[in-house]
Amino acid sequence: MTSHDEHTLAQSAHDLASALWFGGAVMGVAGVNKSGSDLSVGRDRIAVAASAWNRFQPVQWASIATVLVTGSQLTASSSQRLALQQGYASTGALKIGFVVTGAVATAYAAFAGQKIAKAAAAAEQRGEPVSVKDATIPTANTPADVATWQRRQRIAQFLPVVCAAGNIVCNAKLVQSYRLAATARGVLGRLHLS
């Protein structure tokens, strides 16, 4: 396998994993969380979303890991270009920030989901009804601890969407660094700063 083939393979895996991460995060927020609202029992509204997220989690983590690994490979193979062309190193750093922040937010969202499930089970054991609009939106009658964790999870679940999108946008800019005009502008900009 040539170095070019390895670069193509890493770029393809990176792009596919980025798309999967973004698409899965959007599907979760827009579809999975809302799907529970079709059910009549509040605890079931939480449980159906939790089940779907739990089933998707291995795929989600595999896509994030693939983005991290292939992103590192691509950065290493382009390190001279990134150093030579003005503006691309900062884009690379921003991209890394998006991926790390998105991974942390994903982990926190999963943690919050576990807290919601435990709080809902505890409320039911106390004889308190678990009234929720859907998996992440409480009603006026939602037990306080469940509502608190729902709000936290809702925010945490939007961050991976934003971060995965930011990763894709930064990647698009970095890929442009290979274009002749972008290379010339980047090198001239670097020389001008020297």
Buried (B, 14 or more C-beta within 10 A) or exposed (E): EEEEEEBEEBBEBBBBBBEBBBEBBBBBBEEBBBBBBEBEEBBBBBBBBBEBBEEBBEEBBEBBEBBBBBBEBBBEBBEEBBEBBBBBBEBBEBBBBBBEBBBBBBBBBBBBBEBBBEBBBBBBEEEBEBBBBBBBBBEEEBBEBBBBBBBBBBBBBBBBBBBBBBBBBBBEBBBBBEEEEBBEBBBEEBEEEE
